[in-house]
Amino acid sequence: MSEDAKYHAVLDHSGELARGMVEKLTSALSANRKVVELAVETLFAGGHLLMEDMPGVGKTTLARALGILISGSTNRIQFTSDMLPSDLTGINVYDQRTGTFTFREGPLFAHVVIADEINRANPKTQSAMLEAMGERQVSIDGTTYPLPRPSFVIATQNPIELEGTYPLPEAQLDRFMARASLGYPSHDHEMTMLLNSDGQSPLENLEPLCTPGNVVDGIAAAASIKVSREVADYLVRLVAATRVHPDIKFGASPRASLNLVAMCKSRALLNHRDYITPDDVQALAEPVLAHRIVVRRAFGHSAHVITSEEVLASIVESIPAPRPVIE
């Protein structure tokens, strides 16, 4: 088998795996398919996902389902204001019999970590959490411990009950590859949930689809997907426009550009392609960039409050997309 044939065989296998995950999750959870696809794309892009939603719409269930599908370990962390960094990373425990310290792993040592209401943690604990997300490791008393691979964090924030919370600053929001919202289910989806409700968890009949190693291979496969100069130029122009737009106070960082191209590659993998297109960039601009930019606030009772999503939509519409060049 030629190198090109091997390359496409790996892409095909990883793409089938990603599509299988989407189908199983959508079927088992009766969830919004676009959000499910975004979660799978973020996983295969090697990033982390921030979910901002009302309580009870299925954020935690989605994360647990992903853990089941990849046969990986899953830990849920309920953040509180009195939580310490060591509650996440783990601690060294002294053994009196041997006179030595033994490291006891914290809940961050899992393939899928559900960080519920991350904005309720104090800034010091948030920083420890996000440092582990970025470096895929934790350091305790001068010793570094690698986290399992893949290491995928789904963090949640509720838009209500904000009293006593510590909103994530922009620099920390930038560490999340994408942001999503499940929203309330459609009428048909909610009807299906009610009619199929038998007191059992929707996860009880969910079977593993692969191993964590298969996901790591899929992440590498997605990273190898081609990016033409024309599409790369379009992506950079779009991100750069957020830095000079009159309604934006702080634009997207270079990390945003890297995350956007990584997500586009993952989307291409999911859609049977070995190259990315301007459609990928347009589809992912909002979930990857919206939480990274800070819009200027208008003053006055009659002033319209411009959202980052609205500004991004105008930017995408104003910048002409090239025709993809496929070699």
N, C-alpha and C positions, 0 to 999 in steps of 0.2 A: 504494500500500500504506500502510495506517495505521501510526502509531507502535507501536501495540500488536501489530499483525501482524509488523512488523519485529523487535520485541523477541522475540517467540516464535519467529520464524524463526532468529534468532541462537542462542537457547537450544537449539532443536532440533538445529541443525547442530553446536554444541559438545557437546551430549549424545551425539549419534551418534558423534562423534569419540572421546569418552571411553569409550563402550561398545565401540567398535571396538578400542581399545587393550587393554581388559580381555580381550576374546575372543582377540586375537592372542597376548598374553602368556601367557594360561592354556594355550592350545593348544601354543605353541612350547616352553614351559618345563615343562609338566606341573606347574605350581606350585599352591600353595594359593590358591584363587580369592579368598578373603576378604582375604588379604594383598596380592594383586595389585590388588584394588579399592581397598584403603587407599592403596597407592602412587600409583595414578592420581588418587585423590581429593586426596592431598597435593599432587601436581603441579598440579592445577587449582585448588587453594585458594591457590597461591602460596607454599607453605611448604617445609620441608625434613623429611626422614625419617631417623630413627635406627633402625638394624636391630641388634638384640641376638640373636646366634645362634651356634650351633656352626659351626666351619669346614666348608666343603664342601657347604653346603645350597643354594647358588645366589644368595647376596646380590649378588655382583658381576655375575653373569650377568643378573639382573633389571635392574640399573641400566644395563648396556650395552644391553640390549634396548630399554629406554625411549629411550635416545639414538638408536638406529636408527630407531625408530618416528616420532620427531619430526624426523628428518633433521638432527639437531643434533650439535654437537661434544661429544665425551665424553673426559674426562681421568680417569685413575685415579691416586690419590696413596696410596702406602704409607707410613704414618706411622712414624717412628722417634724415639727419644729425643733424637738429636742434630740433628734437623731445625730449621732456622731459619725465622722468619716470611717472610723473603725467598724461601725455597724454594717458598712458596705464592703469594705476591703478585706476584713478579717483581722485577727490579732495573733501575737505570739503568746502562747500559754506556757507558763513555767511548770515543769515536771519535777516535783521535789525528790522523787526516787532516783532519777538519773541526773538531776542538776542541770538539765538542758531545757532550751525553749523549743516548742513545737508550734509550727504555724497552723492555725485553724482558719480555713478559708471562709470568706464572707459570701453573701448571696450574689456578688458580682461574678463568681466563678460558675457560670452556666452558659449554655449556648444561646438561650433566649432569656433575656432579663426584662421583666415587666416592672417599670418604674412608675408606680401609681402616684399621681398628684405630686410630681417632682417639685412643683413650685411651693409646696408646703415645707420643704427642707430649708434649713438656713444656708446662707451663701457658702460657708466653709464646706458643708457636706455636698452641696451642689457641685462645687469645684472639684472635689475628690471624685465624684461620680463622672463628671465630664472629662476629667483627665484620664480616667480608666477607659472611657469610650474612645478617646483619641489615640491613646498609646497602646491599647489592648494589653495592658499590664498594670500591676500595682506594685508600689514599693513600700515595704514595711521594715523599719529599723535598718535601712541601708541595703536590704535584699530585695531584688526584683523578682516578681512572680508573674509569668505569662498567663493570660486568660485563655480559656478554651477557644478553639476555632471551629466554626465561625462564632463570633461574639456579636450578637445582635440585640440592641436595646430598643424596646418600644416604650417610650415615656409618654405619660398622659398628663394633661392639664384640663381642669374643668373651668369653663367660663363663668361659673357662678360661685358664690361663697368665697370671695376673694379676701375677706378679712383674715388677717393673720398669715397671709402667704408672702412669699418672696419671689416675685416674677423674675423669670430668667432674663438676665441682661443680654443685649444684642450679641456680645462677644461669645456668650455661651450658646445662644440660639444658633449661631453660625456653625456649631459642631454637629447639628442634626442635618443629615443629608436631605431630608424631605419632611414636610409637614402635611398632615391629612386630617380630614374630619369625616367620620362615618355618616353623621347626620341621622335624622329619623328615617326608619325604613319606609319604603313606598307602601301604598295600600295593599298591593298584591303580596309583597314580602311579609307584611305584618299579618295578613290573613293566613298565609302559609304557616307562619310561626304558631298561630293560635290553633289551627286545625291539626297540626302535627304534634302539638304539645301533649306529651304523655308522662310528664314528671321526670323524664330523663334529661340529662345534659346532652346537648348536641355533639359533644366531644366523645361520648361513650362509644360510639360506633366508628369513630375516625381511626383509620389504620395508618401506620407509618408508611411513607412513600420512598424514603431514601435514608442515607446516613449523613452525619455531619460532614464526613469526608467528601461525599458527593456534592454538597453545597460549596465546600471550599474549592473543588474542581470547577464548579459552575461559575464561581466568582472570578477565577482565573480565565475561564473561557470568555466571559463577558468582557473582561478587561482587554482581551486580544482583538476585539472587533475593530474594524477599520473606521477611521475618521478622515474624510477628504478635506483638503485645504479650504474648499469653498464653504463647506458646512462649519468647519472650525472658525472661519472668519465670520460667518453669520452669527454663531454662538457668542463670540467675543464682542462683536458689535452690539448685540442685544444686552449683554451684561454691562458693557461699558456705558450704555445709554442710561442705566440706572444711577450712574455716578454723576451725571450732568443734568438730569431731569429737574426742572424747576420745582416740582412738587415733592421731590425726594431730598431729605436732609442728609442721609447717609446711604450710599449705594452698596451694591453687592461686592464682596471681596473676591480676590483671586481664588480662594478656596471654593467659592460658589461656582466659578467657572469649571473647576476640576470636578466638583460634585455633579454639576449639570451634565457634563460629558459622560461621566460614569453612569448616571441614571439613563442617559440616552442609549448607551451601549447595552445596558440591561434590558431596556425596552425593545431594542432591536433583537436581542436574543429571544425574548418572549414572542416576537412576531416573525420568526423564521428568517431573519436577515443577518448578514455578516458585515453590515455597514449601517451608519446612522443617517437619518434624513432630516431636513428642516422640520418635518411634521413632528419628529421626536422632540426637537428643541421646543417647538411651540406648545406641545402637549404637556411638557414637564416644567416649563418656565415658572408657572405659578407655584406648584408644590415645592419646587427647589429654591426659588428666589424670594417668595413673598414674605417669609418670616425673617429674612436677612436684611431687609431694607427698612428704613425709618422714614415715614412720610412727614411732611411739614403739616402741622395742625393749623386749620383755619380758625379765626376768632369771630365771635358774633353769633347771636342766636339764630340768624338765618343762614349762616354759612354751612355749606355742604361739607360733611366730613369725608374726605377722600381716603379710600382704603388702599393698601398696598396692592391688592388684587386688581383694583380698577386701574391703577397707574401701570401695572405690568401689562394689562390687556391693551392699553393704549400704545405702549412701547412695541409690543409684538405686532400690532396692527400697522404701526408707522414704519417699521423696518422691513424692506422688501426681502423676501426669502429667495435664495438661489435655487436653481434646479439642481438636484443631487447629481454628482458625477460619480458613476460607478465604474471602477476599473475592471 
